Amino acid sequence: MTETPEPAQPSFRSDVTVELVKHAAGDSDVLFAARVSTAGEQSLEEVTKDPERSKGLINYLMRDRHGSPFEHNSMTFFISAPIFVFREFMRHRVGWSYNEESGRYRELEPVFYVPDASRKLVQQGRPGKYEFVEGTRAQQELTGRVMEDSYRQAYEAYREMLAAGVAREVARAVLPVGLFSSMYATCNARSLMHFLGLRTQHELAKVPSFPQREIEMVGQQMEEHWARLMPLTHAAFNKNGRVAP
Ligand SMILES: Cc1cc2nc3c(=O)[nH]c(=O)nc-3n(C[C@H](O)[C@H](O)[C@H](O)COP(=O)(O)OP(=O)(O)OC[C@H]3O[C@@H](n4cnc5c(N)ncnc54)[C@H](O)[C@@H]3O)c2cc1C
């Protein structure tokens, strides 16, 4: 006789996962694409000839916003983050491909987001001109406790419906946006730069943005991977005010 597995117990996370699962991306891809304009079919040989010139060319392309040479590369990330992060993420339409886990075809795992003590909890100021400051111990305790209670209650309702034979796609309606989901996201350096310009805060940014902290956590990890693959392009992005070309 086979036993019905026990439902998983809710678990709580304060971090996000970003893995680079596949890539074909290097500074040489930018140079190769840019030099075809002038060197034609011999451009492949030009790529590694003169490193200083290559650095200069990438910087020039970035500064003058010649964007298309930054598109001839590809990075695929596996990302696990709360659904509210994915809602913001998938607003980025151009130069991105997404595939997300299905709540119709599989039972959703009860993993939920609870901010840790480093997450500033209190918003001050008016929309468009506000800042976040630390919460008190009492606010932190309240946030953790109320979120966990609420998540447990929602998951119990989900399980109750599944146990009664209700379809997953209907039962999932009770689950909150703090539930973790996972997806593959594929982009190129140009679309990633546009994303990073909007979804990270950085002292070198010419045009400051004010992203939600949790999508910024994803962006920062993606940026670390990208910087290792394309150091010259990354340096030029920073040097030119973190504006996508
Ligand atoms: C801090 C912050 C707060 C935000 N708040 C809100 C909010 O309150 N409500 C809300 O709905 N969204 C909000 N957004 C989402 C925002 O409006 C964009 O949808 C999101 O940042 C994606 O940017 P994008 O359209 O430039 O990117 P992509 O969709 O990747 O597009 C890239 C670029 O392609 C061009 N492009 C793409 N589609 C079109 C088109 N249809 N027509 C013309 N040009 C196009 C544009 O130049 C665009 O910048 C917020 C974003 C940020 C960063």
The ligand as an ORCA input file, in Angstrom:
! r2SCAN-3c Opt
* xyz 0 1
  C      11.009     52.381     -9.258
  C       9.938     51.885    -10.191
  C       8.610     52.089     -9.875
  C       7.609     51.624    -10.736
  N       6.285     51.824    -10.394
  C       5.311     51.361    -11.210
  C       3.935     51.554    -10.887
  O       3.585     52.132     -9.863
  N       2.999     51.051    -11.727
  C       3.328     50.414    -12.892
  O       2.441     49.985    -13.639
  N       4.624     50.216    -13.220
  C       5.614     50.668    -12.424
  N       6.927     50.465    -12.751
  C       7.233     49.685    -13.971
  C       7.694     50.620    -15.110
  O       6.671     51.507    -15.505
  C       8.151     49.768    -16.309
  O       7.057     49.006    -16.774
  C       9.263     48.832    -15.969
  O      10.275     49.497    -15.241
  C       9.886     48.265    -17.258
  O      10.555     49.291    -17.893
  P      10.566     49.460    -19.471
  O       9.183     49.567    -20.025
  O      11.514     50.585    -19.766
  O      11.262     48.073    -19.901
  P      11.002     47.180    -21.177
  O       9.593     46.736    -21.225
  O      12.035     46.111    -21.137
  O      11.251     48.150    -22.397
  C      12.554     48.617    -22.700
  C      12.453     49.880    -23.534
  O      11.847     49.572    -24.794
  C      10.997     50.654    -25.191
  N       9.612     50.168    -25.243
  C       9.144     48.973    -24.778
  N       7.831     48.858    -25.035
  C       7.461     49.984    -25.636
  C       6.219     50.464    -26.122
  N       5.104     49.763    -26.011
  N       6.174     51.659    -26.696
  C       7.300     52.415    -26.816
  N       8.517     52.042    -26.363
  C       8.587     50.835    -25.792
  C      11.174     51.743    -24.138
  O      12.221     52.605    -24.548
  C      11.583     50.969    -22.917
  O      12.326     51.741    -21.972
  C       7.937     50.926    -11.919
  C       9.282     50.731    -12.224
  C      10.289     51.192    -11.379
  C      11.730     50.943    -11.724
*
